[in-house]
Amino acid sequence: QRSMIESFYVRFYMVINVGAVAGCVVIPLVARSSITIAYTIPFVLLLISVIGFVAGSSRYVDVVPQHEFGMGDMQVAEGNGENNVDKPNFSDVAKICMLVVPFNIAYSQCPTTFMVQGAVMKPLFGVIEAPNLDIIDSISVLFFGYLVSTFFYPYLARRNIKLATGYKFALGSALGASAILWSLVVENMIHSEYAKSGNQINVMWQAPSYLLIGAGEIFSISTAYEVAFTASPPNKKAFACAFNLFCIGGIPNMLSLGLYRMCDQWFHNDKGSGNIHLIRDYSEAHVANYFVVLLGIVVLGVLVNLLNPVRNWIASVERKAADASSGSVANTPKPTPTSTPRSKKLAKRNDGKETDPLLKALDHKKYMEDAKKPQIYRMNTLKAEFAKKPKRKGRA
């Protein structure tokens, strides 16, 4: 089951990047003919999605937060001295999500510093420029995501090996650090080629950085999605997933913006101009210093995630969540059958009897637990013989 959950979140992240690939291919082509149509396409597709969600709302089952034993994050077990310390809480999950911020700082360089560097490189075939390379990141996610979800995680599961979440974050951050390190190599190539011949190097030298970032996303971002949902309390899962998105995009972008402003002088030529889009001006700037700072930040992220106390703490949070949900059939509050028009119709059609499959299963389990033993009667019917008529508890 662990392998299936890991593979699910990898494939979930892959689906996101399918849209990114389609957008990178279709939208630029359409934009060459009409910018208006190019912007209209995503608007229409999003509108169709909203209509689809609204149209299917009558089939949704609303849930009411309930603090039943084994299903909440604030319960206290009766008679065993267990307290809230042993239950999952949002603050722990938030701290875990923060551990991927260093990698995401590297990831946020794809549309920023990588573009600045690529602007002074020679386009491939005179057509493919630095902004077009962003699609390599999405393709890398799809390629490595398929390998990891189809072969790597199942391989570990067959050998009963669980790759710790801290190791996944460290591996993803290491791949991000490798991407920044390769950008430093490219930076040296740009300066060396210009000093030697006055020429530019090909923009495809940047491709390995995008490939490495994409591979790192599989272990960092998809794992963060997984932990945010599986380790959070049932009544805070949506909020935990939203905070995880903030750690993936919001916090790293703000930190990158502040870092860029602090290092602004490294992006100026000898005359103090920030316009370094020409190779002559770029050669006078010191962008390499900025990449060194980024490398230090991401390497720090690797080291923090490899620390035994950090790794063990993450594992303890995951165990809390697993223990809290082990006594329940589902990890979410029970659905309220009468909360939607469709469920009301079903309840009326069945004379008020329970129609939700999960609750019917729980009813049957209760029925059998209250019985002494099963008895066979005439007509081959199997019934449970009760010592006394069980008292059924009403549901809230």
Secondary structure as the mmCIF struct_conf table of DSSP 4:
data_model
#
loop_
_struct_conf.conf_type_id
_struct_conf.id
_struct_conf.beg_label_comp_id
_struct_conf.beg_label_asym_id
_struct_conf.beg_label_seq_id
_struct_conf.end_label_comp_id
_struct_conf.end_label_asym_id
_struct_conf.end_label_seq_id
HELX_RH_AL_P HELX_RH_AL_P1 ARG A 2 ALA A 31
TURN_TY1_P TURN_TY1_P1 ARG A 32 SER A 33
HELX_RH_AL_P HELX_RH_AL_P2 ILE A 35 ALA A 55
TURN_TY1_P TURN_TY1_P2 GLY A 56 GLY A 56
HELX_RH_3T_P HELX_RH_3T_P1 SER A 57 ARG A 59
STRN STRN1 VAL A 63 VAL A 63
TURN_TY1_P TURN_TY1_P3 PHE A 69 MET A 71
BEND BEND1 ASP A 73 MET A 74
TURN_TY1_P TURN_TY1_P4 GLU A 78 GLY A 79
BEND BEND2 ASN A 80 ASN A 80
HELX_RH_3T_P HELX_RH_3T_P2 ASN A 84 ASP A 86
BEND BEND3 LYS A 87 LYS A 87
HELX_RH_AL_P HELX_RH_AL_P3 PHE A 90 MET A 98
TURN_TY1_P TURN_TY1_P5 LEU A 99 VAL A 100
HELX_RH_AL_P HELX_RH_AL_P4 VAL A 101 TYR A 107
TURN_TY1_P TURN_TY1_P6 SER A 108 THR A 112
HELX_RH_AL_P HELX_RH_AL_P5 THR A 113 GLY A 118
TURN_TY1_P TURN_TY1_P7 ALA A 119 VAL A 120
BEND BEND4 MET A 121 MET A 121
STRN STRN2 LYS A 122 LYS A 122
HELX_LH_PP_P HELX_LH_PP_P1 PRO A 123 PRO A 123
STRN STRN3 LEU A 124 LEU A 124
TURN_TY1_P TURN_TY1_P8 PHE A 125 VAL A 127
STRN STRN4 ILE A 128 ILE A 128
HELX_RH_3T_P HELX_RH_3T_P3 ALA A 130 LEU A 133
HELX_RH_AL_P HELX_RH_AL_P6 ASP A 134 LEU A 147
HELX_RH_PI_P HELX_RH_PI_P1 VAL A 148 PHE A 152
HELX_RH_AL_P HELX_RH_AL_P7 TYR A 153 ARG A 158
TURN_TY1_P TURN_TY1_P9 ARG A 159 ASN A 160
HELX_RH_AL_P HELX_RH_AL_P8 THR A 165 SER A 197
BEND BEND5 GLY A 198 GLY A 198
STRN STRN5 ASN A 202 ASN A 202
HELX_RH_3T_P HELX_RH_3T_P4 VAL A 203 GLN A 206
HELX_RH_AL_P HELX_RH_AL_P9 ALA A 207 THR A 230
BEND BEND6 ALA A 231 SER A 232
HELX_RH_3T_P HELX_RH_3T_P5 PRO A 234 LYS A 236
HELX_RH_AL_P HELX_RH_AL_P10 LYS A 237 LEU A 245
HELX_RH_PI_P HELX_RH_PI_P2 PHE A 246 GLY A 250
HELX_RH_AL_P HELX_RH_AL_P11 ILE A 251 MET A 262
TURN_TY1_P TURN_TY1_P10 CYS A 263 CYS A 263
HELX_RH_3T_P HELX_RH_3T_P6 ASP A 264 PHE A 267
TURN_TY1_P TURN_TY1_P11 ASP A 270 LYS A 271
BEND BEND7 GLY A 272 GLY A 272
BEND BEND8 GLY A 274 GLY A 274
BEND BEND9 LEU A 278 LEU A 278
HELX_RH_AL_P HELX_RH_AL_P12 ILE A 279 TYR A 282
TURN_TY1_P TURN_TY1_P12 SER A 283 GLU A 284
BEND BEND10 ALA A 285 ALA A 285
HELX_RH_AL_P HELX_RH_AL_P13 VAL A 287 LEU A 306
HELX_RH_AL_P HELX_RH_AL_P14 ASN A 308 SER A 326
TURN_TY1_P TURN_TY1_P13 GLY A 327 GLY A 327
BEND BEND11 SER A 328 VAL A 329
BEND BEND12 ASN A 331 THR A 332
HELX_LH_PP_P HELX_LH_PP_P2 PRO A 333 LYS A 334
STRN STRN6 PRO A 335 PRO A 335
HELX_RH_3T_P HELX_RH_3T_P7 PRO A 337 SER A 339
BEND BEND13 THR A 340 THR A 340
HELX_RH_AL_P HELX_RH_AL_P15 PRO A 341 ARG A 349
TURN_TY1_P TURN_TY1_P14 ASN A 350 GLY A 352
HELX_RH_AL_P HELX_RH_AL_P16 PRO A 357 GLU A 369
TURN_TY1_P TURN_TY1_P15 ASP A 370 ASP A 370
STRN STRN7 ALA A 371 TYR A 377
HELX_RH_3T_P HELX_RH_3T_P8 ARG A 378 ASN A 380
STRN STRN8 THR A 381 PHE A 386
BEND BEND14 ALA A 387 LYS A 388
HELX_LH_PP_P HELX_LH_PP_P3 LYS A 389 ARG A 395
#
